[in-house]
Every structure is written in C-alpha cells, then in structure tokens.
Amino acid sequence: MAEEKRADQKDHKKEYKTMSGLPLKRIYDPTDLEGWSYEKQLNDAGEFPFTRGPHSTMYRGRRWTMRMFAGFGSPDDTNQRFKFLLKQGQTGLSTAFDMPTLMGYDPDHEMSMGEVGREGVAVASLEDMRRLFNGIPLGEVSTSMTINAPAIVLLALYVALADETGVSRDELRGTTQNDILKEFIAQKEWICPVRPAMRIIRDMITFCAKEMPKWNTISISGYHIREAGATAIQELAFTLADGIGYLQLGIDAGLDVDEFAPRLSFFFDVHNDFFEEIAKLRAARRIWARVVRDRFGAKDKRSWLLRTHCQTAGVSLTAQQPLNNIVRTTIQAMAGVLGGTQSLHTNSYDETYALPTENAATVALRTQQIIAHESGVPDVVDPLAGSYFMETLTDKMEAEAMAIIDKIDEMGGIVNAIEAGYPQREISKSAYRFQKEVETKERILVGVNEYQEGRESPIDTLKIDPVVEKAQIEAIKNLRKTRDAQKADAAKEQIRKAARSDENLFPTIIDAVKASVTLGEISDIFRQEFGEARDSAYW
C-alpha cells in the first residue's frame, strides 16, 4: 500500500536512485524490514557489529577530532598555518605534502620543477621536518600525514625528530596514510610496483606494532577512490578489500591479528547524497567487524572496530559560484557526523582554485564547530537508527559491497585484482557514467549545468611565491654539501642491503635520515632495487 499514490501526483524524475544507482522507493514502511534483527544488524553503539558507532556514548563522551588539512610552501609556512589552526580550536594536525614529496623526489630533481610547495608542503630532509614542527610538542599532538609511496621515509623523519627532541616513540600519536593499494587503484602516486610496495608497508606494520603502539600505521583510504569517480558502493567495497589485504599482509608477516588490527584506521569521502553517505559509514563498520572477527579470528574487541576519519568531497566542489561550496560542505559534514565519524576535515570553498586561504580555512573549521555546538546533532547517538529507509539502505549498501568483495576474493585477493586492472576499470566506468549524467542534465549541479550566472565574482586565493621553490632547492643542495658524506653513503648502503634481503627496512631508514640522507635518495634506492610501477589497467 505504501507505494500507491494518487493519479494526479507527478514525479520530477523518470526514476529515483542514489548516486550509486540503487533504486529508491517513494516511501518505506515496516514491510521493508521483514526478518530484520536489531541484535544482528544494528545493536547498541559500542556493541558488535558496531553499526551505530564504535563507542557507546559517541559524541557525548568525546567529540570527533576536527582535523583540518594544512600544507603549503615551505616547512616554515606550514608551521605557521599549524599554529594558526591550533589557536582557532583545531584538535589535530593534518599534513598535506607537495607533489614532489608525494612522488619521492627532492626539490632539485627535474621532475619537481614548478611543483615545489604548490599543493602541499615540501619536506625532503630531517632539517625540513625540524622546521615543519618547530615549537609544536610531538608528545602532545596527534599528527596525520597524507603520504603513501614514501610514507616510510616521512614517518622515519618524524621518529628521528622525536628521538632528537626526547619524545618516546611509544608516546607518538597519529596516522600515516600509507595506503599504497588505493594509489594503484585510484590516485596513481607511486614509486615501485605493488608487491615490493606491500613489503615496505609490512616492515612498517611490524616495526610500529612493537615500538609505536599509539600510531595508526595505515589509514585505509576510500577517499581517493571516490574522488577518482567511484560510487559510494565501490568506495566501500574497494576500501574494505584493501583492508583485508593489509590484514593478510600482517598475518603473513607472522603477527597475530590482534597485535596490529587495532591500529588500522580508515578514511572515507563524504559526498552529496546525504542518506547514502550515512548508510555507507554504518555498513562499513558492520562489514569490517564481521570480517575481522569471523574471517580472521580476531579476539580483541578493539580489532573489530572500524575507526574512521572523513573528509568532505573535494571532487564535488565547483569553480562556478564557489560560495555554494560552503553549503555543500556543510551538508557533507553533517552526513559524516550522523554516520559516526571519529575525525573530520571540511574542505574550504576556494579549493577548486588553490590551496585554502586562512579565511576560507576558518569558515570550514567553523562549519564543524557550529555542527558540534549549535545543531544538537551530536547529542543523540545514531539518531537515524530504526528509520525504515536508513536501515534498508544500510542493508543494501552492505549486500552490494560484499558482492564486490566476494568477486575480489575469487580473483585471489586485492593485489591480484589490482594487477589485473579490475578496480581501476570499474571506477573509470562509473566516472564516465557520472559525467554523462551531468552533460545530459540527468544530474543537476547547481551553478554548473543549471542556475548559472553570467559573470563569476572573483575570490581571494592563496598564491605560492616562486621564491619558496628556489629556497628549498638551495637548502637541499647545501645539505648534501655540508653533511658527513661518508656517513650518508654508509647509511644508503645499509638500506640497499636491507632491500635485497628480508631485513626490516624501517630501522635502516631512520638511521639514514639521521645521517641527512634525503627523501629523494631513499626513493631512488627503491626505484633501483624494486623497479618502477606502471598502471596495470592500461599497460
């Protein structure tokens, strides 16, 4: 009866569906939840399968961490932005690195030309790391680093700085993104092929499990998968499949699952489809809990918990009418909170043009603070629970994602699937479908294909002075001239020997950065010893 409607009622669309393509009924009622079990599919927050959240009190007990992305220009520039954001009430640091750093090149490499400090901070040496965190107590802050292919080098720099400043390694708190699988699936910022890259991550997992128990070694990242054009369902499935791959990696390295699984964290995109994004986060917790407990035999409840950072969708921001992006970001942030995220970054409205200005970053941070303190939303745990629509949508998201995960398992796991190009091709198809919907106006983007304005009003943007690149190039050249060359060469040789054996690479890299060996030099050893990656979907 619920689907019946009067003959004079008209629909605005021929069909209604989520952004992932799931069909939507006009109205949902108790028949949609026939056979549904509160204990099996929902349960209380903090109880298996954690659909409603990993903690019983959720935001009543602790607000989500407001972690604004920051990184531009020189380490000194970003250090000042860190301090500005901390003064504005930010509760965790999140570091964005420039393209040369992400790709494992020093500022003076020919591939770095014109890119140094442009879309993140340039860090290539221990001296750069000292400047980046000058005056910031590493033992008191939680630091996230968005770095993947050379993540082992950046974390080694952080550890070396902690050692130098007297901060115990077991007190360091934070996260390295370090998700190389999603690089091969989506973002394409790599150094060596997937299998040696996984070996590098294995060495980080085993080292950190013993010496850095508060550090999240990997932030398994669906964000970049979604930004590349995946649907919410594909983001959910491929991200959790990556997580399964990392669990297997740790177990194959001889670790008990409960030794390292509690320190794995996740990172999801929050896009425009409000209810689908909430359902995605709820389904993610449920799937992960069941996989870790039932498939991998984890006994520790902490291993079952999917703890996640979320970021509003950069790909949803438009250059047209950029102030509209404040509204988009607010809706997405609200979905992240209602979905139960543990940490949140809100994008700035000017990011389609450049890295955020201080004013734009402040508006983005204030968006979170208004949700936290004025909306009332955090006062009730999972307030949408029990909704016929929300529970049906969560169940559908789980079922669709599990079908993809099962297919990847049939292929022999995520590494095999990546080498066969499966996730890459599926994402490309979804991105193409989305663009066709925009071009045919099946999907309306306000200010882009509808409600356009004749002339766009300019906004202030952050400009990176070319002097930054020049200064970073001079600094790295001077470092190589003034360091103890014999000590640096010996340290590089130790990395090379470890790469050729099964020795853990991490201690040798910590020693190397302390000897002023640079990020580019260490990455070159990886290229020489392990080879360079090519996209398996197209090569």
Secondary structure, DSSP 8 states (H G I E B T S, - for coil): -TT---TT---SSS--B-TT--B--S---GGGGTT--HHHHT-STTSTT-TT-SSSSGGGT---EE--EE--BSHHHHHHHHHHHHHTT--SEEEEB-HHHHHT--TTSGGGTTTTTTSSB---SHHHHHHHTTT--TTTSEEEEE--TTHHHHHHHHHHHHHHHT--GGG-EEEE---HHHIIIII---SS-HHHHHHHHHHHHHHHHHH-TTEE-EEEE-HHHHHTT--HHHHHHHHHHHHHHHHHHHHHTT--HHHHGGGEEEEEEE-S-HHHHHHHHHHHHHHHHHIIIIIT---SHHHH---EEEEE-GGG--SSSTTHHHHHHHHHHHHHHHTT-SEEE---TTTTTSS--HHHHHHHHHHHHHHHHHS-GGGSSSTTTT-HHHHHHHHHHHHHHHHHHHHHHHTTSHHHHHHTTHHHHHHHHHHHHHHHHHHTTSS--BTTTBS--SS----------THHHHHHHHHHHHHHHHS-HHHHHHHHHHHHHHHHSSS-HHHHHHHHHHTT--HHHHHHHHHHHH-----TTT-
